[in-house]
C-alpha cells in the first residue's frame, strides 16, 4: 500500500496535480519535484536487491546522461556557466524512477490502477471545466492580459496535464477488448470515455495519432489470421470513410484550422527551418546546443526566439531535441526504437501501441522532454520489462530437457 501511495504521489506531483492553479504554484512544484528526484537516490540505496530484468537499462542511462554533454557547448560556445547548465539538467534525475520501480517491484496491476485513476480524474476535469468557465482551477493555458483562453471548435483548451495517461489507459482497455469477451462492452465504453477526454483536449496531432493506432491494433494481433486482419482492415477503411463523410459535423473547425496553418507562413515550418540551422559551432551538432538557463545570455536569446518570434523547440519534436542534445542523443533514441520492435513479439499490445503513438507524433511532439515525461516513460519501460520477463518465463517453462528439468532461457537478455 505504501508503495502505491508513493508512486501515485510521484506521478501526480510530476503533473502538478493535474496542473492545479496553472503557474501559481509552479516554483513550489519544482522544489517538490526536485526533492522527489533526490528521494529516488535514497530509495535505490535502501532497496539494494539486484534485478536482472532491466532490459532497457542501458537506454535509460543514456537518455539520462547524454544531455550532460551539453555542458560543453553551453560553456564554450554559448558562454553559459557550468553550474547553471547542471542546475537546468537536474530534471534528468527523474529517469532514476525506472530503477526505483525495479527496486520496489510494484506489479503491473497496481501501476495500471494508478494510471486509470489519474486518467479518469483528468477526463472529468476536462469535461467539468467546459461548464464552469470563467471559473477554472486546472490549466496550463488560461486567460491572460494579452488574450483570452483559446476556444477551438467551441471547446475551451485548458491543456490540463495528464493526457498521456488517458492515451495509455485507452490502449490498455483496447487490448482487454481483444483479449477477452468478458465485459467487452464495458471495456468499449471505457475506450469511448477516454477518447472523449482526448477529444476535449483539442490537440490535433494527438487525436489523429490515437485514432490511427486504434486502426492499426488488429494488424498487430498474432492470434488473428490473415482473413480476420483483412476484414478489420476493410472495416477500418469503411469507418474512415464514414468519419470523412461526417468530418464537418465531428471536427470541421479543427480541420479548417489545420488547413489554414498549412501554408508558407506556418510558424511551425519556420521553427523547423530555424532549429535545423541553429548551430553556432560544428560540435553543437554532435553534442547539442544544451539547455538554456533563464539568467544567462544564451537563455535570454532563446527566450527572445520563443517569446517574441514564437519559434518554439517544443513545437518541432525530434528536431527540437536534436537542437537541445545533438545527433548522438537522437541516434540512441532511433536505436532504442529499433531494439524495442525487435523484442516487440514478447511485449503486450497496449505497450506497443503507445510507442507507435509516440512515433506518429515525434515530428511535432517528442515523447520525453520534461521531468513529468521522463517519469512517465520510466514507468512505461518498466512495464515493458515486466512484459518481457513474463514472456521469457513462459518460454523457459515450456522448454524441458530429457530429464524433465527446465532449461535456462535467456533469449531476451
N, C-alpha and C positions, 0 to 999 in steps of 0.2 A: 504493500500500500504506500509506504514512504517513497519507494522508487517511482511509482506512478505520479505521486504528487510533485516530486522533484522534477521529473521530465515534463509534466504539464506546465509547471511554473516557468521552467526554462523556455519552452516554446512560446508561451503566452507573453512573457517578458520580451522575447525577441521581436514580436509584432506589436509591442507597446499596448498589449491587451486590446487587440482589435483597433489600433490607432485611437485610443481614448483621448479625447480633447486635442486631437491634432498635434501641434508642436508645443503646446503649453508646457507639457511635462517632458519635453524632448531631452533636456540636459539630465534630468533625473533618471530617465530610462537609459541613457548612455552610460551613466555611472553604474546603474543596476546591471546592465549587460556586461560591463567590464568585470564587475565583481563575480558574476556568474561564470564568465570565462576563466577567471582565476580559480574559481571553485573546481573547475574541471581538472586542474593540475592536482589538487589535493585528493580529488576523487580517484584519479588514476593511480596515485601513490598508495592510497588506502587499500584499494582493491587490486592487489598485485597479481592476482591469478592470471597466468598467461593464457591467451586464446590463440588457437591455431587455425581459426576460420575467418581471418581478416583478409578476404580475397581482394579487396580494393585498398588495402593499407597503403601500398606504395603511391597510389594516385592521390589519396587523401594527404599524405605527407608532402607530395609535390605541389598540390594545389595550395597548401598552407605555407610552404617555404619559398617557392619560386617568386612570389610577389616581393620578397625582401631583396631580390636582386635590383629592384627599382631604387634602392637607396643610392646606388652608384650614379645613375644618370640624374637623379634628383639633386644630388650634391654637386657633381662635377659639371653637368650641363645646364641645369635649371637654377643652381645656386641655393637650393633649399637645405637647411641644416639637417644633419643626420637624425638628431633626436626628434625633430618634427615629423620626419617621414616614418620613423619607427612608431611614433605615437599614433599616427593615422593607421598604420598597419596592425595595431593591436587587435583589431577586429578579426584578424586571421586566427586568433586563438580559438575562435568558435569551432574550427574544424576538429578540435580536440574532443568535441562531443561524440564523434564517431567512436573513439577509444573508450570514452566513459560508458557508452551503451554496451560495448563489448564486456566491460568490467562488471557492469550491473546485471548483464544477462536478462534484460527485460524481454518478455515474449512479444511475438508479432501481434497476438490477440490484444494485449494490453496497449500497445502502441496505436493500433487501429482504433481502439476505443477513444483514445485521446484525440486522434485526428478527426474522428467523426464528431466528437463534442465540439472541437474548435470550428470545424466546417459548418456544423448545424447552427451554432450561435452566429457565425459570420453571415450566413444567409438570412437569418432573422433580422440582424442589424441592417443589412442592405434593404430588406423589404420594409421594415417598420419605419425607417427614416425617410422613405419615399412619401410618407403621410404626415410626418412630424415637422417638415420644413416650415418655417425658418429655424426651428429648434432642432439641433442635432449635436451629438456628443462623440461620434466615432467617425473620423475622416482623416484623410491626408490632403485633400483638396477641398477647401471650403470657400466661403465668401472672403474677399479681401477688399482693401480700399481701392485697388485698381480695377477689379472686375468681380462680378458675381460668380457664384458657383456654376460650373458648366452643366448645361442641360443637353442631353443627347437623346433624340427620339422620345422626348417627353419624360426622360428619366434623369434624376439628379445623380451626378457622378461624384460620390464621396470618396471613391478609391480606397475603401477601408482595407487595411492589411489582412491577409488571410485567404486570398483567392486560391493559392496553390494547394491549400488543404482541401478545398472543395473539389478541385480538379482531381486530386489524388484519390479522394474518397469516392468520387463518381466512378472512376475506373475500377475501384475495389468492388463496388456493387455491380458493375457491369460484368466482372468476372464471376461473381456469385450467380448472376442470371444464367451464364453459360455452364457453370459447374453443377448446378442442381436445379431440379424442378420444384423443390420445396420453396414456398414463399416467393415464387418467381415474380408475381405481380407486385408484391410488397417491395421487392428489390427494384423493380422498374419504377415504382413511384418515388423511391429514394433517388434514383438517377435523374428523374424529371425535376425533383426538388432542388438538387444541387445544380442542375443545368440551368434552372430558372435563376438561381443566385448568380451564376456566372454571366448570364444574360444581363442582369441588373447592373453588373459591373461595367458594362458597355465598353469593353476593350476588344476591338475588332479582331486583332490577330489571335488573341487567346480564345475567343469564342469559336472562330473558324477552325483553329487547330484542334480544339476539343471535339468538335463535330466530326472532323476528318478522322481522328483516332477512333471514334466510335464506329465509323465506317470501316476502318482498317482491321479492327479487332477480330472479326470472324476469320480473316485470312491468316491470322497467326495461330489459330487453334489447331493443334496437331490431331485432335480426335475427329476433326471434320474432314471428310473425304473431299475429293475434287468436285464432286457433284454438289455437295452442300455449300462449298465455298463459291461455286459458280452461281447457285441460287441466291446466296447472300449478296453476291456482287451485283446481280441483276436487280435484287430488291433495293440495294443501295442506290443504284442508278435511278430507279423509279422514285425513291424517296428524294433524291437530289433534284430530280425534275419537278417534283411536286413543290419542294421548297423554293425552287427557282421561279415557278409559276406564281407563287403567292409571296414573292420576295418583297413586294411593295407594302403588303399588309404586315408581314412579320418584322422587317427591319429596313424599310425603304429609306429612311433618313440616314441610317447607318451606312448604307451602300452609297447614297448620294454624297455624304461627307468624304467617303473614301475616294470616290471618283474625282471630287473637286480637288483633293490633295495630290492626286497622281498627275502632276504636271511639272514643267521645268523649274518652277519656283518652289517645289516641295522642300520644306525645311529639313526633312529627314535626308533627302538626297544631298543637300548641301552639307549636312553633318557627316555623311559618308565620305564625301569628297575631301572635307577638311581634315578628318582624323586619319584618312588613308595617306595624307600627305604631310601630316604634322610630325616630322622627325628632325629635330634640331641637330642631331648627330647620328651617324650610322649605327652606333652602339644602341641607341634607343629602340631601333627596330628589333633587336635581339632581346634586350633586357626590359624594354618598355620605357615609357616616359616617367613612370612612377606615379603614385597618388599624391595630389597636392594638399598642402595644409593651408587653411584659410588665411593665416597670418603672413605667409611668405609671398615673395614677388610672384613665384610660379602659381601659387594658389590664387592670388588676385587676378592674374592673367586668365586662368581657366574660369574663374568666376565671371570675368568680363565676357569671355567667349560664350558662356552658357546663359547668363542672365541678360546680357544686352543683345547678343547676336542670336540667342536661342539655339545654339549648336550643342546639344547635349550628348555626352558619351553614352549615357544610359539609353538613348533612343536608337543607337545603332548596334546593339547586341554584341556579337563577336568582334566586330570592328572596334568597338569601344574598349573591349578587353585587350585587343591587340595593342591599342594605343596605351593602355594602362600598364600591361605586364609584358608585352613583347611576343615575338613569334615563338619562342621556346615554350611559353605557357600555353599558347594556342595549339602547338603540336602535341603537347602532353594531353590536352583535352581531346583532340582528334583520336589519338592512340587509345585513350580511355574508352571512347565510344566504340571503336572497332573491337577492342578487347571485351567490352560489355556484350556486344551482339554475338561475339564468338562463343560466349558462355550462355547465351540467351535461352537455349533449349531447356536449361535447368532453372530458369528464372520465371516466376509466376507472371501471368498475363498482365495483371494490373501494373506491375512494376515495369514491364517492357513498354506498355502504353504510355506511362508517364515520361520515360526517357524519350520516346518517339515524339511526344507532345513538345518537349523542350527543344528538340531538334527542328521541329517545324517552325518555331518562332525564334530560332537562335540568331537570325539576321537582325531582329528587332529587339529581342529580349534575351539576354544571356541567362542561363539557369541559376547561376550563383554570382551575385555582385556585392551583396551586403551581408552583414552578420546574420540576419534572420534567415537568409537563403543558404548561408554556409551551414547553419544548424539544420535546416530542413533537408538539405542534400545529404548531410551526415546521417540523418535518420533513414533517408531513402537508401543509401548504400549499406547501412546496417541491415535493413530488411532484405536487401539483395543477398547479403552474406548468409542470412538465415535460410533463404530460399535455396541457395547453392549447397549449404550444409545439409539441408533436408534431402535434396536430390542425391547428393553424394552418399548419404546414409542408406537411402533406398536401394541404390545400385549395389553398394557393398554388401547389403543384406541379401541380395538376390544372387550373389556370386559365391559358390561354395566349392571347396576342393573335394577330392575323393574321400577324405576322412570326415567330411561333414563340417569342417571348420571354415569359418568365414575368411576369405582372403581380403587383404587390405586394398582399399580403392582410393586412389588419390588423383583422379583424372583432372579435377578442377583446382588442385592446389597450385 
